[in-house]
Amino acid sequence: MPASSLTADLRAWLRRHPRWVGAFFLFCAYMTFVYMPFDFLLKLLWQDVSQAEEVWFGVMLHGKAAKLTEPLHWIVYAGLTWGLWRERSWAWPAAALYIAQVAIGVLVWNVLYPELGGGWPVGVPALLVFGALAVALWRYGRRDPSPSHS
């Protein structure tokens, strides 16, 4: 697919959805095509595996455990990017569930690592913000889709 066609398709996709949905989609695409390849592959050029860190459900993994779970994050973001791009009906609840676990994770992170996150005063508002995004994604996915959605 030529770049101009991809750009036109992206603009059309973004016009069909609210800006906040577009921002979420672009974040997933960034994580899929830029950050995760950098984190998983390129960091190994200057960072020892023992320095790797990965967070799941608010708990930080270190070293090999972190490095071994990085592909799972990549798969999640790639799946969401593809599903949202193709406007698959399963992508919206999947995105909502992923963000719901992020909401819980930011609360857990802030409570477990208050020196890094800020504790309850930061964790609760973060939970509410990500929780609201999860609910919004869930509701958006349950809207009456246009004929172009499948």
Secondary structure, DSSP 8 states (H G I E B T S, - for coil): --HHHHHHHHHHHHHHS-HHHHHHHHHHHHIIIIIHHHHHTGGGGTS-GGG-EEEETTEEEEHHHHHHHHHHHHHHHHHHHHHHHTT-TTHHHHHHHHHHHHHHHHHHHHHH-HHHH--HHHHHHHHHHHHHHHHHHHHHHTS---TT--
